[in-house]
Amino acid sequence: MMRTRVKICGITRVEDAEAVVRHGADALGLVFYENSPRCVDPDQARAIAAAVSPFVSVVGLFVNADNRAVKAVLQRVPLGLLQFHGNEDNDSCNSFGLPFIKSIAMQDGIDVLSQMESYPDAAGFLLDTWQPATHGGGGETFDWQSVPENSPAPLILAGGLSPANVADAVTATHPYAVDVSSGVESEKGIKSAGKIAAFIEGVRRSDTSDSTER
């Protein structure tokens, strides 16, 4: 059985990136959205990326950013994957020469599969709680029963995950990966190494339990 991947998003400090790598996460996220309390500038992002070991993906998160702004970041920061949380269309997301994942805001009445069909080139889809002001990082869950079983690309589960509920979330939805930000923080933008370790342990515990049951 394939293990569940883990991404820790909203990294703002080198020491937090080092903790992410040390505890075995698969990816970390850098936020380039000015309205987020976890936004980093290219200089911060470059320093953080330099602290990341090989085989750990560095993901850049953008929200309705101008294409020139995205390209300016890419010229300075070695990103391996892009993550879009706004109204960007498939062609725009796919225009930077890197794989991308598209966030889908899970709100009442949304046709998730129809949304996915609009992004045929997406490497994956991140399902997050609908938060029109912050576009993520708000610490709120959504109804996990609304997660589709037949996604055309790998699913990343986000929205209100924490060490306390991530094992249940993985068991309920069997995602390709989970993504956490505020759930492993000691304060906004500052990660807790202990919470990161506990979160990843919760994911591994669920994977082991599910494998035993099968």
Secondary structure, 3 states (H helix, E strand, C coil): CCCCEEEECCCCCHHHHHHHHHCCCCEEEEECCCCCCCECCHHHHHHHHHCCCCCCEEEEEECCCCHHHHHHHHHHCCCCEEEECCCCCHHHHCCCCCCEEEEEEECCCCCHHHHHHCCCCCCEEEEEECCCCCCCCCCCCCCHHHCCCCCCCCEEECCCCCCCCHHHHHHHHCCCEEEECHHHEEECCEECHHHHHHHHHHHHHHHHHHHHHC
